[in-house]
Amino acid sequence: MNHSEKVVMLFIYWECQKNARRAAQTYAHRFPNREHPAHSFIHNLERNFITYGSFSKRVDNQQRRRSDALGEEFEEQLLTYVRVNPRASTRHVSRELGIYHTAVCISLYSL
């Protein structure tokens, strides 16, 4: 969905006195060949536009990369353990190293 379609959605939303359900129905009726978003999408579109000045949140420079946040020592420890035990599950690795399961998955996925 491009920006011009999102702008049209916002205009329809405001035309419908900020009734997201009615705006979604109106958009679907006016543009039957386009993708029809849920009413919550239209509401969130306006909220993001007002809050961030954009149609989506800006997280590219505001968050550190996950691999940097986990630390080099952790990654070395994790890689060593996986090399020694290549058939170990990520849950087993997290229990053995005392690290969150999601941190193990994210780190292995980013390698």
VMD Tcl script that builds the backbone (N, CA, C; Angstrom):
set m [mol new atoms 333]
animate dup $m
set s [atomselect $m all]
$s set {name element resname resid chain x y z} {
  {N N MET 1 A 0.854 -1.171 0.000}
  {CA C MET 1 A 0.000 0.000 0.000}
  {C C MET 1 A 0.906 1.242 0.000}
  {N N ASN 2 A 0.705 2.107 -0.958}
  {CA C ASN 2 A 1.574 3.276 -1.066}
  {C C ASN 2 A 1.018 4.459 -0.259}
  {N N HIS 3 A 1.811 5.513 -0.195}
  {CA C HIS 3 A 1.450 6.671 0.631}
  {C C HIS 3 A 0.195 7.387 0.133}
  {N N SER 4 A 0.016 7.460 -1.169}
  {CA C SER 4 A -1.171 8.165 -1.670}
  {C C SER 4 A -2.456 7.439 -1.262}
  {N N GLU 5 A -2.426 6.112 -1.237}
  {CA C GLU 5 A -3.594 5.358 -0.773}
  {C C GLU 5 A -3.839 5.594 0.715}
  {N N LYS 6 A -2.765 5.712 1.474}
  {CA C LYS 6 A -2.910 5.976 2.912}
  {C C LYS 6 A -3.473 7.373 3.161}
  {N N VAL 7 A -3.069 8.333 2.342}
  {CA C VAL 7 A -3.608 9.691 2.468}
  {C C VAL 7 A -5.103 9.684 2.176}
  {N N VAL 8 A -5.501 8.963 1.138}
  {CA C VAL 8 A -6.927 8.860 0.808}
  {C C VAL 8 A -7.685 8.232 1.974}
  {N N MET 9 A -7.095 7.216 2.591}
  {CA C MET 9 A -7.733 6.591 3.760}
  {C C MET 9 A -7.947 7.589 4.882}
  {N N LEU 10 A -6.937 8.417 5.127}
  {CA C LEU 10 A -7.077 9.421 6.191}
  {C C LEU 10 A -8.170 10.430 5.862}
  {N N PHE 11 A -8.239 10.865 4.615}
  {CA C PHE 11 A -9.303 11.804 4.232}
  {C C PHE 11 A -10.685 11.181 4.426}
  {N N ILE 12 A -10.825 9.928 4.048}
  {CA C ILE 12 A -12.111 9.248 4.241}
  {C C ILE 12 A -12.406 9.092 5.730}
  {N N TYR 13 A -11.387 8.786 6.516}
  {CA C TYR 13 A -11.545 8.650 7.973}
  {C C TYR 13 A -12.043 9.958 8.582}
  {N N TRP 14 A -11.466 11.068 8.151}
  {CA C TRP 14 A -11.890 12.372 8.675}
  {C C TRP 14 A -13.275 12.738 8.136}
  {N N GLU 15 A -13.557 12.344 6.898}
  {CA C GLU 15 A -14.876 12.587 6.314}
  {C C GLU 15 A -15.965 11.838 7.098}
  {N N CYS 16 A -15.608 10.686 7.636}
  {CA C CYS 16 A -16.555 9.864 8.413}
  {C C CYS 16 A -16.518 10.211 9.899}
  {N N GLN 17 A -16.081 11.420 10.245}
  {CA C GLN 17 A -16.007 11.903 11.623}
  {C C GLN 17 A -15.222 10.946 12.529}
  {N N LYS 18 A -14.113 10.443 12.030}
  {CA C LYS 18 A -13.198 9.561 12.745}
  {C C LYS 18 A -13.860 8.267 13.223}
  {N N ASN 19 A -14.796 7.787 12.451}
  {CA C ASN 19 A -15.406 6.482 12.694}
  {C C ASN 19 A -14.666 5.482 11.808}
  {N N ALA 20 A -13.769 4.703 12.419}
  {CA C ALA 20 A -12.887 3.830 11.650}
  {C C ALA 20 A -13.648 2.728 10.922}
  {N N ARG 21 A -14.668 2.178 11.545}
  {CA C ARG 21 A -15.441 1.114 10.889}
  {C C ARG 21 A -16.157 1.637 9.641}
  {N N ARG 22 A -16.763 2.795 9.774}
  {CA C ARG 22 A -17.465 3.384 8.632}
  {C C ARG 22 A -16.468 3.797 7.548}
  {N N ALA 23 A -15.302 4.287 7.964}
  {CA C ALA 23 A -14.273 4.671 6.992}
  {C C ALA 23 A -13.777 3.453 6.210}
  {N N ALA 24 A -13.606 2.327 6.895}
  {CA C ALA 24 A -13.166 1.105 6.209}
  {C C ALA 24 A -14.217 0.644 5.204}
  {N N GLN 25 A -15.487 0.733 5.582}
  {CA C GLN 25 A -16.566 0.352 4.666}
  {C C GLN 25 A -16.634 1.296 3.468}
  {N N THR 26 A -16.497 2.592 3.730}
  {CA C THR 26 A -16.544 3.584 2.656}
  {C C THR 26 A -15.382 3.393 1.687}
  {N N TYR 27 A -14.189 3.155 2.232}
  {CA C TYR 27 A -13.007 2.937 1.391}
  {C C TYR 27 A -13.203 1.701 0.509}
  {N N ALA 28 A -13.723 0.627 1.094}
  {CA C ALA 28 A -13.960 -0.602 0.330}
  {C C ALA 28 A -15.011 -0.382 -0.761}
  {N N HIS 29 A -16.003 0.440 -0.466}
  {CA C HIS 29 A -17.055 0.721 -1.450}
  {C C HIS 29 A -16.524 1.588 -2.599}
  {N N ARG 30 A -15.701 2.585 -2.270}
  {CA C ARG 30 A -15.175 3.492 -3.305}
  {C C ARG 30 A -14.083 2.850 -4.150}
  {N N PHE 31 A -13.303 1.982 -3.538}
  {CA C PHE 31 A -12.164 1.369 -4.234}
  {C C PHE 31 A -12.250 -0.157 -4.124}
  {N N PRO 32 A -13.137 -0.779 -4.873}
  {CA C PRO 32 A -13.324 -2.233 -4.744}
  {C C PRO 32 A -12.132 -3.062 -5.231}
  {N N ASN 33 A -11.274 -2.489 -6.068}
  {CA C ASN 33 A -10.141 -3.245 -6.604}
  {C C ASN 33 A -8.876 -3.101 -5.770}
  {N N ARG 34 A -8.921 -2.302 -4.727}
  {CA C ARG 34 A -7.750 -2.114 -3.874}
  {C C ARG 34 A -7.824 -3.036 -2.656}
  {N N GLU 35 A -6.695 -3.110 -1.975}
  {CA C GLU 35 A -6.646 -3.847 -0.712}
  {C C GLU 35 A -7.525 -3.128 0.312}
  {N N HIS 36 A -8.304 -3.881 1.064}
  {CA C HIS 36 A -9.209 -3.283 2.048}
  {C C HIS 36 A -8.676 -3.527 3.455}
  {N N PRO 37 A -8.187 -2.482 4.101}
  {CA C PRO 37 A -7.616 -2.652 5.436}
  {C C PRO 37 A -8.703 -2.801 6.497}
  {N N ALA 38 A -8.324 -3.332 7.631}
  {CA C ALA 38 A -9.227 -3.413 8.775}
  {C C ALA 38 A -9.423 -2.013 9.354}
  {N N HIS 39 A -10.480 -1.843 10.098}
  {CA C HIS 39 A -10.754 -0.531 10.690}
  {C C HIS 39 A -9.644 -0.111 11.646}
  {N N SER 40 A -9.034 -1.082 12.336}
  {CA C SER 40 A -7.954 -0.752 13.276}
  {C C SER 40 A -6.738 -0.188 12.541}
  {N N PHE 41 A -6.502 -0.645 11.298}
  {CA C PHE 41 A -5.389 -0.125 10.509}
  {C C PHE 41 A -5.570 1.366 10.247}
  {N N ILE 42 A -6.787 1.753 9.918}
  {CA C ILE 42 A -7.067 3.165 9.621}
  {C C ILE 42 A -6.896 4.008 10.879}
  {N N HIS 43 A -7.375 3.502 12.001}
  {CA C HIS 43 A -7.219 4.234 13.269}
  {C C HIS 43 A -5.735 4.378 13.619}
  {N N ASN 44 A -4.977 3.293 13.500}
  {CA C ASN 44 A -3.542 3.332 13.808}
  {C C ASN 44 A -2.777 4.217 12.832}
  {N N LEU 45 A -3.249 4.294 11.611}
  {CA C LEU 45 A -2.622 5.153 10.606}
  {C C LEU 45 A -2.649 6.609 11.057}
  {N N GLU 46 A -3.812 7.062 11.527}
  {CA C GLU 46 A -3.910 8.440 12.004}
  {C C GLU 46 A -3.078 8.643 13.266}
  {N N ARG 47 A -3.132 7.677 14.183}
  {CA C ARG 47 A -2.368 7.794 15.431}
  {C C ARG 47 A -0.870 7.914 15.145}
  {N N ASN 48 A -0.351 7.078 14.260}
  {CA C ASN 48 A 1.069 7.151 13.907}
  {C C ASN 48 A 1.401 8.462 13.203}
  {N N PHE 49 A 0.496 8.926 12.358}
  {CA C PHE 49 A 0.730 10.179 11.638}
  {C C PHE 49 A 0.810 11.351 12.610}
  {N N ILE 50 A -0.066 11.376 13.605}
  {CA C ILE 50 A -0.059 12.456 14.595}
  {C C ILE 50 A 1.134 12.320 15.535}
  {N N THR 51 A 1.408 11.108 15.992}
  {CA C THR 51 A 2.473 10.883 16.976}
  {C C THR 51 A 3.865 11.036 16.383}
  {N N TYR 52 A 4.103 10.411 15.223}
  {CA C TYR 52 A 5.450 10.348 14.654}
  {C C TYR 52 A 5.651 11.238 13.435}
  {N N GLY 53 A 4.579 11.832 12.924}
  {CA C GLY 53 A 4.699 12.639 11.723}
  {C C GLY 53 A 4.963 11.796 10.491}
  {N N SER 54 A 4.645 10.521 10.589}
  {CA C SER 54 A 4.869 9.579 9.505}
  {C C SER 54 A 3.779 8.517 9.569}
  {N N PHE 55 A 3.670 7.723 8.525}
  {CA C PHE 55 A 2.665 6.668 8.536}
  {C C PHE 55 A 3.096 5.463 9.352}
  {N N SER 56 A 4.367 5.377 9.674}
  {CA C SER 56 A 4.850 4.269 10.491}
  {C C SER 56 A 5.840 4.790 11.516}
  {N N LYS 57 A 6.090 3.967 12.519}
  {CA C LYS 57 A 7.044 4.348 13.557}
  {C C LYS 57 A 8.453 4.336 12.977}
  {N N ARG 58 A 9.274 5.218 13.471}
  {CA C ARG 58 A 10.678 5.247 13.044}
  {C C ARG 58 A 11.501 4.558 14.115}
  {N N VAL 59 A 12.042 3.393 13.789}
  {CA C VAL 59 A 12.834 2.647 14.752}
  {C C VAL 59 A 14.250 2.379 14.249}
  {N N ASP 60 A 14.545 2.808 13.022}
  {CA C ASP 60 A 15.828 2.468 12.426}
  {C C ASP 60 A 17.021 2.987 13.230}
  {N N ASN 61 A 17.003 4.230 13.683}
  {CA C ASN 61 A 18.136 4.779 14.415}
  {C C ASN 61 A 17.884 4.880 15.908}
  {N N GLN 62 A 16.672 4.608 16.346}
  {CA C GLN 62 A 16.346 4.771 17.752}
  {C C GLN 62 A 16.710 3.547 18.579}
  {N N GLN 63 A 16.826 2.390 17.963}
  {CA C GLN 63 A 17.134 1.176 18.698}
  {C C GLN 63 A 18.502 0.657 18.291}
  {N N ARG 64 A 19.208 0.095 19.276}
  {CA C ARG 64 A 20.466 -0.551 18.963}
  {C C ARG 64 A 20.189 -1.879 18.295}
  {N N ARG 65 A 21.123 -2.317 17.487}
  {CA C ARG 65 A 20.972 -3.638 16.890}
  {C C ARG 65 A 20.976 -4.684 17.986}
  {N N ARG 66 A 20.189 -5.723 17.822}
  {CA C ARG 66 A 20.063 -6.762 18.848}
  {C C ARG 66 A 21.405 -7.427 19.133}
  {N N SER 67 A 22.165 -7.707 18.088}
  {CA C SER 67 A 23.433 -8.393 18.306}
  {C C SER 67 A 24.385 -7.533 19.124}
  {N N ASP 68 A 24.354 -6.201 18.928}
  {CA C ASP 68 A 25.190 -5.323 19.730}
  {C C ASP 68 A 24.710 -5.289 21.172}
  {N N ALA 69 A 23.407 -5.344 21.360}
  {CA C ALA 69 A 22.836 -5.264 22.696}
  {C C ALA 69 A 23.141 -6.517 23.509}
  {N N LEU 70 A 23.360 -7.656 22.853}
  {CA C LEU 70 A 23.585 -8.901 23.575}
  {C C LEU 70 A 25.026 -9.047 24.037}
  {N N GLY 71 A 25.958 -8.443 23.374}
  {CA C GLY 71 A 27.346 -8.453 23.812}
  {C C GLY 71 A 28.190 -9.516 23.133}
  {N N GLU 72 A 29.459 -9.191 22.953}
  {CA C GLU 72 A 30.380 -10.102 22.275}
  {C C GLU 72 A 30.678 -11.331 23.114}
  {N N GLU 73 A 30.817 -11.140 24.427}
  {CA C GLU 73 A 31.129 -12.270 25.309}
  {C C GLU 73 A 30.019 -13.326 25.243}
  {N N PHE 74 A 28.794 -12.854 25.246}
  {CA C PHE 74 A 27.648 -13.761 25.141}
  {C C PHE 74 A 27.683 -14.527 23.828}
  {N N GLU 75 A 27.946 -13.837 22.736}
  {CA C GLU 75 A 27.960 -14.496 21.433}
  {C C GLU 75 A 29.078 -15.526 21.338}
  {N N GLU 76 A 30.249 -15.212 21.884}
  {CA C GLU 76 A 31.353 -16.176 21.872}
  {C C GLU 76 A 30.990 -17.409 22.683}
  {N N GLN 77 A 30.402 -17.192 23.852}
  {CA C GLN 77 A 29.989 -18.292 24.715}
  {C C GLN 77 A 28.934 -19.152 24.011}
  {N N LEU 78 A 27.997 -18.509 23.367}
  {CA C LEU 78 A 26.934 -19.209 22.652}
  {C C LEU 78 A 27.495 -20.025 21.493}
  {N N LEU 79 A 28.356 -19.409 20.684}
  {CA C LEU 79 A 28.924 -20.113 19.530}
  {C C LEU 79 A 29.795 -21.289 19.957}
  {N N THR 80 A 30.547 -21.122 21.027}
  {CA C THR 80 A 31.366 -22.217 21.541}
  {C C THR 80 A 30.488 -23.385 21.959}
  {N N TYR 81 A 29.422 -23.090 22.680}
  {CA C TYR 81 A 28.520 -24.142 23.141}
  {C C TYR 81 A 27.864 -24.861 21.960}
  {N N VAL 82 A 27.451 -24.100 20.951}
  {CA C VAL 82 A 26.790 -24.705 19.788}
  {C C VAL 82 A 27.772 -25.538 18.973}
  {N N ARG 83 A 29.036 -25.118 18.892}
  {CA C ARG 83 A 30.037 -25.920 18.168}
  {C C ARG 83 A 30.287 -27.251 18.871}
  {N N VAL 84 A 30.324 -27.216 20.205}
  {CA C VAL 84 A 30.554 -28.441 20.973}
  {C C VAL 84 A 29.315 -29.337 20.949}
  {N N ASN 85 A 28.135 -28.733 21.017}
  {CA C ASN 85 A 26.861 -29.469 21.050}
  {C C ASN 85 A 25.970 -29.031 19.881}
  {N N PRO 86 A 26.281 -29.434 18.661}
  {CA C PRO 86 A 25.529 -28.928 17.506}
  {C C PRO 86 A 24.074 -29.386 17.447}
  {N N ARG 87 A 23.725 -30.469 18.142}
  {CA C ARG 87 A 22.348 -30.970 18.096}
  {C C ARG 87 A 21.506 -30.478 19.268}
  {N N ALA 88 A 22.056 -29.617 20.096}
  {CA C ALA 88 A 21.309 -29.094 21.248}
  {C C ALA 88 A 20.232 -28.123 20.781}
  {N N SER 89 A 19.074 -28.187 21.426}
  {CA C SER 89 A 17.987 -27.268 21.075}
  {C C SER 89 A 18.281 -25.880 21.644}
  {N N THR 90 A 17.613 -24.888 21.102}
  {CA C THR 90 A 17.820 -23.525 21.601}
  {C C THR 90 A 17.343 -23.393 23.043}
  {N N ARG 91 A 16.300 -24.133 23.417}
  {CA C ARG 91 A 15.834 -24.099 24.815}
  {C C ARG 91 A 16.874 -24.706 25.746}
  {N N HIS 92 A 17.491 -25.809 25.312}
  {CA C HIS 92 A 18.534 -26.433 26.124}
  {C C HIS 92 A 19.732 -25.491 26.274}
  {N N VAL 93 A 20.125 -24.864 25.182}
  {CA C VAL 93 A 21.248 -23.920 25.223}
  {C C VAL 93 A 20.943 -22.774 26.180}
  {N N SER 94 A 19.732 -22.248 26.126}
  {CA C SER 94 A 19.380 -21.123 27.003}
  {C C SER 94 A 19.409 -21.535 28.466}
  {N N ARG 95 A 18.947 -22.759 28.772}
  {CA C ARG 95 A 18.993 -23.224 30.171}
  {C C ARG 95 A 20.428 -23.422 30.636}
  {N N GLU 96 A 21.253 -24.024 29.790}
  {CA C GLU 96 A 22.642 -24.301 30.162}
  {C C GLU 96 A 23.455 -23.022 30.371}
  {N N LEU 97 A 23.224 -22.027 29.523}
  {CA C LEU 97 A 24.001 -20.788 29.612}
  {C C LEU 97 A 23.351 -19.747 30.520}
  {N N GLY 98 A 22.106 -19.984 30.923}
  {CA C GLY 98 A 21.413 -19.026 31.788}
  {C C GLY 98 A 21.032 -17.749 31.055}
  {N N ILE 99 A 20.653 -17.900 29.791}
  {CA C ILE 99 A 20.310 -16.756 28.943}
  {C C ILE 99 A 18.882 -16.968 28.442}
  {N N TYR 100 A 18.156 -15.891 28.229}
  {CA C TYR 100 A 16.788 -15.995 27.729}
  {C C TYR 100 A 16.749 -16.738 26.397}
  {N N HIS 101 A 15.721 -17.550 26.245}
  {CA C HIS 101 A 15.550 -18.329 25.018}
  {C C HIS 101 A 15.456 -17.433 23.790}
  {N N THR 102 A 14.703 -16.338 23.903}
  {CA C THR 102 A 14.561 -15.441 22.752}
  {C C THR 102 A 15.891 -14.805 22.372}
  {N N ALA 103 A 16.737 -14.523 23.372}
  {CA C ALA 103 A 18.051 -13.942 23.083}
  {C C ALA 103 A 18.908 -14.930 22.301}
  {N N VAL 104 A 18.817 -16.209 22.660}
  {CA C VAL 104 A 19.561 -17.241 21.935}
  {C C VAL 104 A 19.068 -17.320 20.489}
  {N N CYS 105 A 17.756 -17.355 20.307}
  {CA C CYS 105 A 17.181 -17.454 18.956}
  {C C CYS 105 A 17.557 -16.253 18.097}
  {N N ILE 106 A 17.447 -15.064 18.657}
  {CA C ILE 106 A 17.761 -13.847 17.900}
  {C C ILE 106 A 19.229 -13.823 17.512}
  {N N SER 107 A 20.089 -14.199 18.443}
  {CA C SER 107 A 21.518 -14.170 18.164}
  {C C SER 107 A 21.890 -15.188 17.088}
  {N N LEU 108 A 21.348 -16.391 17.182}
  {CA C LEU 108 A 21.654 -17.409 16.171}
  {C C LEU 108 A 21.069 -17.045 14.816}
  {N N TYR 109 A 19.905 -16.437 14.812}
  {CA C TYR 109 A 19.271 -16.039 13.555}
  {C C TYR 109 A 20.069 -14.935 12.861}
  {N N SER 110 A 20.670 -14.039 13.638}
  {CA C SER 110 A 21.387 -12.903 13.049}
  {C C SER 110 A 22.773 -13.281 12.535}
  {N N LEU 111 A 23.239 -14.483 12.840}
  {CA C LEU 111 A 24.579 -14.889 12.394}
  {C C LEU 111 A 24.594 -15.358 10.977}
}
mol reanalyze $m
mol bondsrecalc $m
mol representation Tube
mol addrep $m
